């Protein structure tokens, strides 16, 4: 998350972007051992590949420790990322991709953005 520096975010803004859509932020199952940080290991049967998959969510209220410079401070790093993004004049969007419903439900009057579980911060 630290790689999104103010300069990098400003360059994204200069390209004409109005939003940054962060994916893979939510904590997902992985083979990485984080037990020293109090994070329980994941069963091999739920891990999608060596690094895991952002679609195999295990905690919707946590940030993936693989993305953090400081694992115990990962939520503060994420909050800082959101703040830097807003300071660059960009909006933040997160997509809980693993919860998508078939788009055929739209014909029943359920809004598309609800189907994608879009979260704007």
N, C-alpha and C positions, 0 to 999 in steps of 0.2 A: 504494500500500500504506500510505502514511503517513496516509491519510484514516481508517483504522481506528484511531482514537485510543483510549486506555483508557476514556474516557467513552462513546464510541460502542459499544465492545465490552461495557461494563457495561450499557448500555441494551438491547443484544441479549440479554444474560443475563437481565435483568429481564422480558423478554417470555416467558421460560420455555425459551429455547433451551438445549441442552446441547452442541451442536456448531456450528461454522461451516464451511460447505462452500465453499471457495474454488475458483472455476473461472477459466480463462483466465490462470493464473499462469505456466504453462510457456511457454517461448519459442516463438513461432510466426512463420511467414513474414509479412513486412510490407514495405511500400514505403518505410518510414521509413529514412533514411540514417544508419546508425550506424558508418560506416567510420572516423570519427575515434576511435572506441573499440575498433577492431580487430575489429568485427563485420562479416563479409562481407555484401554486399548479396544479396538474394534475387532469383531470376529471376522476372520478371513472371508467367510461366505457373503458378507455384506459389502466388502470393499471391491470396487470396480477398478481393477488394475492396480499396479504398485502405488501410484500416487492417489488413488481414489477418484471419485467423480463428483463434480459439483451437483450432480443430480441425485446423489445418495446422501441426502441431508440427514444429519443426526441431531442437530440442535438449531432450531429456527431463531433462537435468541442469542446466538454466539457467532463469533467471527472465526473463520478457518485459521488455525494456528500456523499453517504453512505460509500464510501471507504476511505474517507479522515479523518485525525485526526483534521484538521483545514479546515472547509468548504470553507472559502474565499481563502485559499491557496492551494486548491486541484490541480490546474494545476502545481504549483511548486512542490507539492509532487509527482505528476506523472513524471515530468521531472527528479526529483531526483531519482525516481525508475529506470527510463531508464538509467541514468548515473551509478547508482550502479550496474545494470545488466551488462552494458558494461565493467565496471571496473573489474567485476568477470570473464571477458572473454567470456561472453554469448551475443548472439544477441537477440533482442526483436522482437517479431511478434505480431501483433494484427489482429484479424479476425473480420470483420464486418459481423458476422454470419447472421444477419437478411436480408442480401441482396443476399443470395445464389440463383443461378439459377439452374435449373435441369441439372444434369451432362450429359444428352443426347445432350446438345449443344456442347460438346467436339467433337462429330463426325463431326461438321461443321467447325472445325478448330479453335475454340475459346479456348485458353489455360485454363487449369484447375485452375491455380492460379488466373487468371483474374476472373474466375467465382466466386471464393471465396472472391474476393476483399481483398486479402492479403496485408497487409501493413507491411513492415519491417523498423524498425527504427535503 
